[in-house]
């Protein structure tokens, strides 16, 4: 596995790489969550879920696959997805990821809104 890989704001350790290396279903779960956030026009959540999906897909499949590169594009700019906001009922969703939350509060924000 070599050195740790850096992905945007986060870094994966060797332990994390080996933990997820054989769990492609985890990346699918994050992809599905990103898709739902995109449909509901939740830019911040789509970006976070997309980043997690991208990291796991790179570990499981490598960086060169077209679907992995598609995820990277939506991670960086969720509003570019053609289905962004299709199910949005109103425009009250935040566009920025909160920076002042501890890990537990961040996960609550991410999953339980």
N, C-alpha and C positions, 0 to 999 in steps of 0.2 A: 503494500500500500504506500509506502514511502512517506513523504512529508504531508502535513495537513494542507488542505486546499482552502483557499479563501474565496468566498462568494459574497460580493457586495459588503454588507455590514456584518456578516457573520463568518465565523470560521468553524470548520469541522475538525475535531481531533481524530486521531487514529482510532480511538475507541468508538467514537460516534460513527465513523466510516464503517467499521466492521459490524457495528450493531445493526445498521440499516442495509448493509450490502446485499443481504438475501431477503429483503422484505419489499419487493416492488409494490405490493398492495398498499403499503403506507403512502407511497407517492401517488397512487391512484386516489386514495382518500383525500389527500390535499388538492389534487387536481379537481375532484368533484366539488370540494368546498370552494375553490377558486371560481369554478364555473357558476356556482350559485351566487357568489358575491358579485360576479360580473353581471349576471342577469338582473340582480336587484340594484345594480348601480352603486355598489359599495366599494369604491376605489381603494380605500386603505386596506380593507380586509382582503380584497382580491389580490392586492400586491403582496401581503404577508403570506397568504396561502400559496400564491404562485411561487414565491421565493422558496418556501419549504418544499413544494413539489419539484421545483427545478433542482435543488440540491440533491434530493433523493434520486431523481431520475439520472442525474449525472453519475452518481455513485453506482447505480444499478445498471445503467445502459451506456454510459459515456456521453460526451458532449456533442458529438457530431450528428446525432439523429435529428431528423426534421422536426419530429414532435417535441423533442427536448428544446430545440431552438424556438419553436412556437411558444412554448411555455415561458421561455426567457423574455420574449417580446411582450407578452401579456403581464409578466411580473413587473417589468419596467414601466409599462404604460397600459394599464387595464382598460382605459377608455378607448383604445384602438381596436378592441374586439368588436366585431360587428353586432354582437348581441348585448353590448354593454347597456344596462339600464332598461331593457325591454320589460321587465316586471316591476319597475320602480313605480310605486303608487304616489310618492311625493318626494321632494328633494331635501329631506332632512338628514341624509346620511353624511357622515364626515368624509372628507377627502384626505385627511392626514392621519398617520399612525401616531397614537399617543406615545410620547417619549418619557413621561413622568410616572409610569406605572411600574410596580415591582413585577416580578415574573408571574406570580399568581393572579394579580389584578389584570395583567396583560392578557393572560389566557382566558380569564372571564370575559374581558372585552371582546376578544377574538371569537369566542365560541358562543357566548350566551346573550348577545345583544337582542 
